[in-house]
Amino acid sequence: MLDQRLIESYSQWPHFISTAPKIAYAYVKDYLRRRPDVATRATTVEQLAMRRSLDPTTLRQTIDAVNASRSQRQEPPLAGNDWVLLGPAKAYFTTTEGGVAINEQFQVLDSSGAPIVGLYAVGQVGLGGQILWGHGLHIAWAITSGRLCGRALAVRALTVS
Ligand SMILES: Cc1cc2nc3c(=O)[nH]c(=O)nc-3n(C[C@H](O)[C@H](O)[C@H](O)COP(=O)(O)OP(=O)(O)OC[C@H]3O[C@@H](n4cnc5c(N)ncnc54)[C@H](O)[C@@H]3O)c2cc1C
C-alpha cells in the first residue's frame, strides 16, 4: 500500500518496485500500466478498498494502526489524495545461490574435494560457491562458464585419446 509520498518515492531511481522483463526497472506507473491485475490506484482509501473488493472499514483501521505505530517512531503517516495498492504478492525461490563445488575445469567435486569423473557443472548449478549480487551476472556466468567449460572439454578431447 503506497500513499502519496511513497508513490512519489517509488516513481524514480533508485526506488524501483522491481525489475521486469523488457523495461528493466519498473516503477509505480509501469505497474499501473502493465499489471492492472495487481495494481490499483484511487484518490481515497475507501475507493481503493472498493476497487479491490476489500472491506473499507478494515483497511482504514489497518492504516490508522500503522500510522499510530509510525507516529511512535516519529515517521510520517500514510496520508494524501493518491493511493496505490499492489498485490497480492507471492514469494518464490527463483534461484538457489551457490551451486555445487567445481574446479577450474568445471569438474564437479565430491565431499573430499576430488573431481567426480565425467561430471561437469556450469551456469546456475556450476556457481562453485559464488553468490552473485548484481543484475545480469547470472546470465553472464551461464554464458561465460559454458564457454570456458566447452573449451576445457575440447582441450581434453584433443589431449586425451
Ligand atoms: C524469474 C527469474 C528472473 C531472473 N532474472 C535474471 C536477471 O535479470 N539477470 C540474470 O543475470 N539472471 C537472472 N536470473 C537467473 C538466470 O536466469 C539463471 O541463472 C540462468 O538462466 C541459469 O542458466 P543455466 O543454463 O545454468 O540454467 P537454466 O536456464 O535453468 O537451464 C537448465 C535447463 O536444463 C533443463 N533440464 C533440467 N533437467 C533436465 C534433464 N534431466 N534433462 C534435460 N534437460 C533438463 C531445464 O529445462 C532448463 O532448460 C533469473 C532467474 C529467474 C528464475
PDBQT file of the ligand as one rigid body, heavy atoms in Angstrom, charges set to zero:
ROOT
HETATM    1  C1  LIG A 201      12.433 -15.252 -12.514  1.00  0.00    +0.000 C 
HETATM    2  C2  LIG A 201      13.933 -15.191 -12.755  1.00  0.00    +0.000 A 
HETATM    3  C3  LIG A 201      14.500 -13.977 -13.089  1.00  0.00    +0.000 A 
HETATM    4  C4  LIG A 201      15.850 -13.899 -13.333  1.00  0.00    +0.000 A 
HETATM    5  N1  LIG A 201      16.392 -12.700 -13.693  1.00  0.00    +0.000 NA
HETATM    6  C5  LIG A 201      17.695 -12.637 -14.006  1.00  0.00    +0.000 A 
HETATM    7  C6  LIG A 201      18.274 -11.413 -14.475  1.00  0.00    +0.000 A 
HETATM    8  O1  LIG A 201      17.596 -10.382 -14.574  1.00  0.00    +0.000 OA
HETATM    9  N2  LIG A 201      19.583 -11.415 -14.777  1.00  0.00    +0.000 N 
HETATM   10  C7  LIG A 201      20.374 -12.520 -14.650  1.00  0.00    +0.000 A 
HETATM   11  O2  LIG A 201      21.575 -12.467 -14.953  1.00  0.00    +0.000 OA
HETATM   12  N3  LIG A 201      19.853 -13.695 -14.212  1.00  0.00    +0.000 NA
HETATM   13  C8  LIG A 201      18.554 -13.774 -13.909  1.00  0.00    +0.000 A 
HETATM   14  N4  LIG A 201      18.019 -14.965 -13.462  1.00  0.00    +0.000 N 
HETATM   15  C9  LIG A 201      18.918 -16.120 -13.297  1.00  0.00    +0.000 C 
HETATM   16  C10 LIG A 201      19.265 -16.728 -14.649  1.00  0.00    +0.000 C 
HETATM   17  O3  LIG A 201      18.101 -16.792 -15.442  1.00  0.00    +0.000 OA
HETATM   18  C11 LIG A 201      19.832 -18.126 -14.415  1.00  0.00    +0.000 C 
HETATM   19  O4  LIG A 201      20.947 -18.051 -13.543  1.00  0.00    +0.000 OA
HETATM   20  C12 LIG A 201      20.305 -18.727 -15.724  1.00  0.00    +0.000 C 
HETATM   21  O5  LIG A 201      19.243 -18.795 -16.655  1.00  0.00    +0.000 OA
HETATM   22  C13 LIG A 201      20.847 -20.122 -15.464  1.00  0.00    +0.000 C 
HETATM   23  O6  LIG A 201      21.177 -20.685 -16.705  1.00  0.00    +0.000 OA
HETATM   24  P1  LIG A 201      21.508 -22.192 -16.777  1.00  0.00    +0.000 P 
HETATM   25  O7  LIG A 201      21.774 -22.502 -18.231  1.00  0.00    +0.000 OA
HETATM   26  O8  LIG A 201      22.560 -22.548 -15.783  1.00  0.00    +0.000 OA
HETATM   27  O9  LIG A 201      20.205 -22.963 -16.252  1.00  0.00    +0.000 OA
HETATM   28  P2  LIG A 201      18.735 -22.957 -16.853  1.00  0.00    +0.000 P 
HETATM   29  O10 LIG A 201      18.460 -21.728 -17.651  1.00  0.00    +0.000 OA
HETATM   30  O11 LIG A 201      17.854 -23.281 -15.683  1.00  0.00    +0.000 OA
HETATM   31  O12 LIG A 201      18.770 -24.178 -17.864  1.00  0.00    +0.000 OA
HETATM   32  C14 LIG A 201      18.719 -25.506 -17.431  1.00  0.00    +0.000 C 
HETATM   33  C15 LIG A 201      17.967 -26.285 -18.483  1.00  0.00    +0.000 C 
HETATM   34  O13 LIG A 201      18.081 -27.669 -18.226  1.00  0.00    +0.000 OA
HETATM   35  C16 LIG A 201      16.827 -28.268 -18.465  1.00  0.00    +0.000 C 
HETATM   36  N5  LIG A 201      16.795 -29.545 -17.736  1.00  0.00    +0.000 N 
HETATM   37  C17 LIG A 201      16.659 -29.739 -16.403  1.00  0.00    +0.000 A 
HETATM   38  N6  LIG A 201      16.707 -31.061 -16.128  1.00  0.00    +0.000 NA
HETATM   39  C18 LIG A 201      16.897 -31.678 -17.301  1.00  0.00    +0.000 A 
HETATM   40  C19 LIG A 201      17.038 -33.069 -17.657  1.00  0.00    +0.000 A 
HETATM   41  N7  LIG A 201      17.027 -34.045 -16.741  1.00  0.00    +0.000 N 
HETATM   42  N8  LIG A 201      17.223 -33.349 -18.951  1.00  0.00    +0.000 NA
HETATM   43  C20 LIG A 201      17.276 -32.376 -19.885  1.00  0.00    +0.000 A 
HETATM   44  N9  LIG A 201      17.144 -31.055 -19.611  1.00  0.00    +0.000 NA
HETATM   45  C21 LIG A 201      16.955 -30.725 -18.322  1.00  0.00    +0.000 A 
HETATM   46  C22 LIG A 201      15.822 -27.241 -17.984  1.00  0.00    +0.000 C 
HETATM   47  O14 LIG A 201      14.573 -27.478 -18.573  1.00  0.00    +0.000 OA
HETATM   48  C23 LIG A 201      16.470 -25.950 -18.481  1.00  0.00    +0.000 C 
HETATM   49  O15 LIG A 201      16.064 -25.614 -19.786  1.00  0.00    +0.000 OA
HETATM   50  C24 LIG A 201      16.656 -15.071 -13.223  1.00  0.00    +0.000 A 
HETATM   51  C25 LIG A 201      16.078 -16.297 -12.895  1.00  0.00    +0.000 A 
HETATM   52  C26 LIG A 201      14.728 -16.356 -12.663  1.00  0.00    +0.000 A 
HETATM   53  C27 LIG A 201      14.127 -17.698 -12.341  1.00  0.00    +0.000 C 
ENDROOT
TORSDOF 0
